Amino acid sequence: MPTAPRDALATWVRALPKAEVHLHLEGCVPPSLVAGGDERPRLPVRNLGELLAYLDWACARIDRPAQLATIAYETMARATANGAGHVDLIANPTHWPAFAGRLDAFVGGLDEGFAQAEADGLGTAALCLSLKRTQGAQEADELVSWILAHPGGRVVALSIDGDERDGAASHTERFRAAFARAAAAGVHRCVHAGESSGAHGVRAAIDALLAERVDHGIGCIEDTALVAEIAARGIPLDVCPGSNVRLGVVASLAAHPLERLRRAGVRVSIDTDDPLLYGTELTGEYLSCAAAFAWDREALRALARTSIESCFAPPSRRAELLRALDAHPD
């Protein structure tokens, strides 16, 4: 009997129209594709360094565009099962050595899977091509050049990910020109910051790299003036609470600054980061946070709204998803 309200809320949240905007392709690789059969390899992901090492190992075992198409399709099937009508998928080509120098084939494989998913009614997807923090300025410029040479396609954004402890100040300067060039051409920008870096990383992301949306961003809590500015400017933070706990970024969900940021007026969305590595799903993230922070359905609906408004889908698609959200019963 006591589980009935929880079950009802889970059903409601699962059907709640939303988007997922912080999801890594590298964390969506089915273990069966890299381990053979249905065997699930041991996942030593107790911190960010171990996570990145595992991703390099797993992604190196994917060498055909058809495998990428499978990953893309299955990603959208899981998104649809969790009420996400659109996904902004972050993909870092440096994790995929079989496709080095073959970015057309890499994106083409993903596009095939996403196109089939959309044809089958599984929602829409956009790609955010990401730089690794240790790459150079020329590599960044080359990636922007590739994006600009393929307008109107699946790739709509430039991103940065990787370990934020790898020279935050230096990578900001190395990538400043590339992000300025992308912004001038109307390419979206999202930047990982405020995960293992503090408020200074978030400040650099929005001021120097012109981030429209900050991936994680929770380190801004160290600077009350920055929090107030982010709230005033309406810059969204796409937060991954379960990932933050799993990797030791925060001690527990109860200690997570998400609720303090939300109460300060910061626009936040809930996301999974690397769901197949953590055994999580978007519905579960919403429910865990609702339990930890005593959120009601109004709060959950507001989070879903932010996810849709901050996604990089075309305006018409965002409007369609917002209409579906408004029609979702209480």
HELIX and SHEET records of a PDB file:
HELIX    1   1 THR A    3  ALA A   15  1                                  13    
HELIX    2   2 LEU A   25  CYS A   28  5                                   4    
HELIX    3   3 PRO A   31  ALA A   35  1                                   5    
HELIX    4   4 LEU A   48  CYS A   59  1                                  12    
HELIX    5   5 PRO A   65  ALA A   81  1                                  17    
HELIX    6   6 PRO A   93  HIS A   95  5                                   3    
HELIX    7   7 PRO A   97  PHE A   99  5                                   3    
HELIX    8   8 LEU A  103  ALA A  119  1                                  17    
HELIX    9   9 ALA A  137  LEU A  148  1                                  12    
HELIX   10  10 ALA A  168  ALA A  184  1                                  17    
HELIX   11  11 ALA A  199  ASP A  207  1                                   9    
HELIX   12  12 ILE A  218  GLU A  222  5                                   5    
HELIX   13  13 THR A  224  ARG A  233  1                                  10    
HELIX   14  14 PRO A  241  ARG A  246  1                                   6    
HELIX   15  15 LEU A  258  ARG A  263  1                                   6    
HELIX   16  16 PRO A  275  TYR A  278  1                                   4    
HELIX   17  17 LEU A  282  PHE A  293  1                                  12    
HELIX   18  18 ARG A  297  GLU A  309  1                                  13    
HELIX   19  19 PRO A  315  ALA A  327  1                                  13    
SHEET    1   A 8 LYS A  18  HIS A  24  0                                        
SHEET    2   A 8 ALA A  84  ALA A  91  1                                        
SHEET    3   A 8 THR A 124  LYS A 132  1                                        
SHEET    4   A 8 VAL A 155  ASP A 161  1                                        
SHEET    5   A 8 HIS A 188  ALA A 193  1                                        
SHEET    6   A 8 ARG A 213  HIS A 216  1                                        
SHEET    7   A 8 LEU A 237  VAL A 239  1                                        
SHEET    8   A 8 VAL A 268  ILE A 270  1                                        
END                                                                             
